[in-house]
Amino acid sequence: MAYRMYLVDDDKFLLGLYATKFRNAGYDVETAQGGEALLTALRQDPTPPDVMLLDIIMPGLDGFETVAALRKEQLAPRAKIIFLSNQGQETDLEKARELHADGYIIKASAIPSEVLAEVGRILGASAAPAPTV
């Protein structure tokens, strides 16, 4: 069974790059170009995701505000929340902890295969899911 994932970033290139990486690893991937787009999609989507990767710095709702709204509206309450950002200050890490994030990956310090492996670890998978046929 493939994990269902939402990738949220305002950078189209990175969104496409990570979407391809995770799809090739067998994930069922949806993308959203910002917090508002994610919230809209989740309000209309009957199948909640298993995991969400969110950038922090985005126009409109930033990643922290998006997760706060997810929590308030109880959208996808069982989904693992992982921040994928270039922001790595202690204040950002503390804010992620306050929001009960399941992970925090600094983009500049991790190549896509490392991001894939870390997401698998957070999901409790011994390996990434097998590609679907």
ChimeraX attribute file (.defattr): number of C-alpha atoms within 10 A of each C-alpha:
attribute: neighborCount
match mode: 1-to-1
recipient: residues
	/A:1	10
	/A:2	16
	/A:3	17
	/A:4	17
	/A:5	22
	/A:6	24
	/A:7	24
	/A:8	28
	/A:9	27
	/A:10	18
	/A:11	12
	/A:12	12
	/A:13	10
	/A:14	15
	/A:15	19
	/A:16	13
	/A:17	11
	/A:18	19
	/A:19	20
	/A:20	14
	/A:21	17
	/A:22	23
	/A:23	18
	/A:24	14
	/A:25	18
	/A:26	19
	/A:27	22
	/A:28	19
	/A:29	20
	/A:30	17
	/A:31	20
	/A:32	19
	/A:33	18
	/A:34	24
	/A:35	27
	/A:36	18
	/A:37	14
	/A:38	21
	/A:39	18
	/A:40	11
	/A:41	16
	/A:42	17
	/A:43	14
	/A:44	9
	/A:45	12
	/A:46	9
	/A:47	9
	/A:48	18
	/A:49	21
	/A:50	18
	/A:51	23
	/A:52	24
	/A:53	24
	/A:54	29
	/A:55	28
	/A:56	25
	/A:57	16
	/A:58	17
	/A:59	13
	/A:60	11
	/A:61	16
	/A:62	19
	/A:63	24
	/A:64	22
	/A:65	15
	/A:66	22
	/A:67	25
	/A:68	15
	/A:69	16
	/A:70	18
	/A:71	14
	/A:72	10
	/A:73	12
	/A:74	11
	/A:75	17
	/A:76	20
	/A:77	14
	/A:78	11
	/A:79	17
	/A:80	19
	/A:81	24
	/A:82	23
	/A:83	25
	/A:84	24
	/A:85	20
	/A:86	14
	/A:87	18
	/A:88	15
	/A:89	8
	/A:90	9
	/A:91	10
	/A:92	16
	/A:93	17
	/A:94	12
	/A:95	12
	/A:96	21
	/A:97	13
	/A:98	11
	/A:99	15
	/A:100	15
	/A:101	17
	/A:102	17
	/A:103	18
	/A:104	22
	/A:105	22
	/A:106	15
	/A:107	18
	/A:108	11
	/A:109	11
	/A:110	13
	/A:111	10
	/A:112	14
	/A:113	13
	/A:114	13
	/A:115	20
	/A:116	17
	/A:117	15
	/A:118	20
	/A:119	25
	/A:120	17
	/A:121	14
	/A:122	15
	/A:123	17
	/A:124	10
	/A:125	12
	/A:126	10
	/A:127	14
	/A:128	20
	/A:129	17
	/A:130	12
	/A:131	14
	/A:132	12
	/A:133	4
